[in-house]
Amino acid sequence: MTISTTSAAASPATIKSSTTPVVRRDWVQSEILALFDRPLMDLLYEAQQVHRHYHDPNKVQLSQLISIKTGGCAEDCAYCSQASSHQTGTGLTATKLLEVERVVASAKKAKDGGASRYCMGAAWTSPKDRDLDSLVAMVQGVKELGLETCMTLGMLTDHQTAELKKAGLDYYNHNVDTSEEYYSKIITTRSYQDRIDTLERVRAAGINVCSGGIVGMGESRADRAGMLRTLANLPEHPDSVPINMLVAVPGTPLENVEKLDPFEFVRTIAAARIMMPMAEVRLSAGRQSMSEELQAMCFFAGASSIFYGEQLLTTPNPENNKDMALFKKLGVSPA
């Protein structure tokens, strides 16, 4: 028996799915759980077809993250070392807001290293108006470098949102973290609706929404499905969907939580890709403990972006050269 071959490998454009994936905002829980329950190979096959329709499968967008104000946060998020209620156990020292010049200099290094988006995070319930001038200057300075800008500052007022939009902020991150049903077991100092209201305010101002969550916090599969249901049923899908694997920080309430099975993490990535086909699904926290094989499976499942750089706020991340070495093995390049 002979097997016919072509003289040249097919390009991504020629092996796209011929059927345009349906973009939906009416997912119900039973449908999402059915996705999770599929045989893994069937789930990955569909996710890869969807992925190829909207994304180059051999490109990965690089974002870099900096903590512009660390610790001292009044929120009680059980996963976070920056909560003031956990700082005694974690040994984290709170800092003031970084100087604008320092943030811009760090952004330049990120761009030189291959990042295309620079994300600035502050441990706040919400920013104070007195800090707004510095935040605006950070956005303007980073944009002048030719980078996309993103901030995560907690809840925003209409005035703050408008000023950040005027400064040129491209993305605003505000994660829903988990399902609405599991949320109160992780956070008690702000409501789930507070988070949804902030996303609506950001979207109304014309800023791109970045919103995802954290898995491996002791939640059930139903909670992971519920988190994705919340995101996929928003009036518009988030432009970026960061999926974080919990980094169990000693001194936090979740320090001894049972680790999530890696295949369940891959299923979560694949379900996110199928449900939000045009979004950048980002591998975020937790990559430091992921094998190269697991990360490769996540890219196949539809992850199209990573946080790049050696530090994610207060938790470690793979060194830049390790990411580039992995990209070379996979035939992947930065988008």
N, C-alpha and C positions, 0 to 999 in steps of 0.2 A: 504494500500500500504506500502510495506517495502522498505527501502533504504539500499542497501548493503554498508558495510564499511570494511576497512582493519584494521588490528590490530595495525599497526604502521603508523605514519604519513610519507608521501612521503618526501624524501630528495630533496634538490634543484637539485641534479644531475638527479633524476628520473622524474622531472617535467619540464625539459628543453624543449624548442621547438625542434622538431625533424628536422626542416629545418634550415640549416645554413643561417643566414642573409647574403645578398649580400653586399659586401663592395664596394661602388661606389665612384667615383670622378667626376661624370658628371651630377650633379644635376642641374636642371633648376628651375627658380623662380616659375613657375606655379605649379610644383610638390610640392615644399616646402609649398607654400600657401595652396595647397590642404591638406597637412598634418595638418596645423594649423586649417583648416576649418572642420576637422572631428568631429563627436560627441566625446566629451571628453572621454567617456568610451572606445570607439573603439581605440582612439589614445593611451590611457594608456595601453590597452591590448596589442597592438603591441609593444609598447616601453618596457613593462615588459618581453615579450617573447624574444626580442632582448637582453635585459639586462641579462636575465638568461642564455643565450647561452654563453656569454663571461665573466660574472661576478657572484660572489656569491651574491645573493640578500640580504643576512643577514650580509654582511661585508661592512664596510665603511672605506676607507683610510683616515688617519688623517695627514694633513699638518699644520705646524705652520709658521707664517709669522712675520718677524721683520723688522722695518725700520732702516736700517744701516746709512742712511743719510736723514734727514727730511727737507723739505721746500727749498725755494730759487730756485725752478725749473724755467727755462726759457720758458718752454712750457706753452700754455694758455688753457689747457684742461678745459672745462667749468664745469666739475664735480669735479675738484680736489682742495682741500684746500692747496695743496703744491705749486701751481703755484705762483710765486713771484708777479704776477699781482693781485692775489686774497688775499694775506696774510694780507693786511690791514683790509679787511672786516672779515676775518676768525679769526684773532688774533693768527695765528700760528707763532711760532718762529722757524726760520731756525737753523739747527744744523750742525756741522761738521761730517765727517765720524766717526762712532764708532770705538773704539779700538778693535783689533782682540780678545783679551782675554775676553772682555765683551760679544762679539757676541758668542763665543764658550761656555761661561758659561751659556748664555741664551739657547743655543741649547741643552745643557745637561739637563736643567730643562724641555725643551720641550719633550725630549726623555723620561725622567722619568715620564712625564704626559701622555705618550702613542703615541706621534707623531712619524711617520716613515719618514717624509720628512721635511726638514727645509728650508724655503724660505727667502731670504735676498733681500730687496728692497731698492733702492736708488733713490731719486728725482733728476734725471739728464736727460738732453737731451741725453748725452752719457758720459761714464766715461772718466776721464783724465788718461793718461798713468802713471802719477805720483802716482795714487791710485791703480795701478794694483797689486803691491806687496802685499798690504794689502788685496785686494780682493782674491788673490790667497791663502794667508795664512788663510783667513776665510774658504774658500772651503776645504782646507786640514784639518783644525782643526775640522770642523763639520763632515767631512767624517771619521775621526779617531774615532769619537764617535759611528760609525755604522749607521749614518743617511744618507738618500738620500739628496742631495743638489740641491737647485734651487736658481737662482738669477734673478732679474729684474732690469736692470741698464740703460734702454734706448737703443739707437742704438749702435752697436758695429762695430769696425774695424776688418779686417781679423786677424791682430796681436792679438788684445784683445781676440777674439773668440778662437784662437789657444792656447793662454796661459791659458784661463779658462778651456778649454778641457784638456790640459796637467795636470792641477791641479786636475782634476777628477770631474768637474762639471757635474752633472747628467741631470739637466733640466734648460732650460732658458725660462723665461716668457716674452712674448711681445704680448700684446693683440691687436687685430684689433679694438676693442672698439665697432664699429657699422658697418652699411653698408657703402660701398664706397660712395653711393649717399648722405647719411646723414652726413658723416664724417666732411665736411667743416663747418657744423653748430655747431660742438662740438670742433674742433681743427683747428687752422689755421697755427700753427708754424712748423708742419711737415706734410708731405703728406701721404696718404694711401699707396702709393707705397714704401715710406721709411719703413713702417712697414713690408710689404711683403718682401722687400729686406733683412731686418734683420732676418726674419724667415728663408729665404733661406740660409743665411750665417751660421746661427746656425745649421741648418740641415746638411749642407755640411760638417761642422766640426765634425759631429757625436754626437752632443749634442741633447738630447730629447727636442722636442718643446712643450711648454705649451702656448696655445693661446686661448683666448676666447673674451668676451666682456661684456658690461654693458647694461642692459635693464631698461626701465623706465626713459629715458632721454628726453621724448617727441617725440620719434621716432614712426613711424607707424609699423603695423604688417609686412608690406612689407620690412621695414628696418631690422626688426628682422630676417626675412627670408633671406634677403640679407647678413647679417652678417654670418649666418650659412652656406649659400652657399659659401661664400669666404673660410671659414675654411674647409668645407667638400670637396671642389674641389682643395685644395692644392695637390701638388704631393704626399705627404703622410699626412694622418690625424694627427693633433696634438696628442701627447700622453696624454696630459691633456687639458681639455677644461673648464676653470673657467667661470661660468655664474654668473655675479654680478647683484644684484638688486641695483639700484642707492640709495646711502645714500645722501639725499639732504642736504648738509652742508650749514648752514647759512653763508652768505658772498660770496658764489659762484654764478655764473650766473644761476645755475639750482636750487637754493634754494627753489623756489616756483613752481617747475614743478609738474604737476598733477601725483599722484601716479598711478603706473601700477596696473591693476586688478590682483589679485593673481592667478586666473585661467589662465591668459595669461602667467604668469611666468611659471606655471606648463607645459603649452603647449610648451613653449620654451625649457624647460628641455627635454620633451619627444621627440620633433623633433630633438634635438641635439643627443639624444641617438640612435634614428633610423638612422640618417644620418652618425654618427661616432660611430659604434657599439663597437669598441674595446677600445675607449678612456676612460679615467677617466673623467667623467663629474662632475665638482666640484661645490657644493654650496659655493659661496664665500661671497662677501660683501652683507650686508643687512639682514643677518640672525637674527640680534638683534631684528628686528621689525617683524620677522615672527613667527606665532604661531607654536606650536608643530604639529598641524594638517597639516598646510601648508608644513612644512618640511617633514613630513611623506609622503605626496602626492608626493613631489619631489623625495624622495627615491624610491617610487613605479614607478615614471615616468622614472627612470634610473640614478638618481644622485648616484654616487658611491664614492664620496670623499667630505670632507668639510675642510675649514680652521678652525683650532682648536686653542683656546687660547682667551684671553680676549681683544686683541687689533689687528686690521688689519691696519697696517701703522698708519693712524691717526684717524680711525673710530672704534667705539666699536664693540665687538663681544660677543656672549654668554659666560658666565663663563664655565670653563671646567666641573664643577660638574653638570651644567644644561644639557650639551650635554650627559654626561654619564647617567644621570637620564632618558633622552629621549631614549637613546639607550636601556636601560633596559626595558622600556615600550614597545618598538618595537621588542624586541628580537634580537637586532642588536649588533654586537661587532666590535671593530677596526680591520681592515685588517692587 
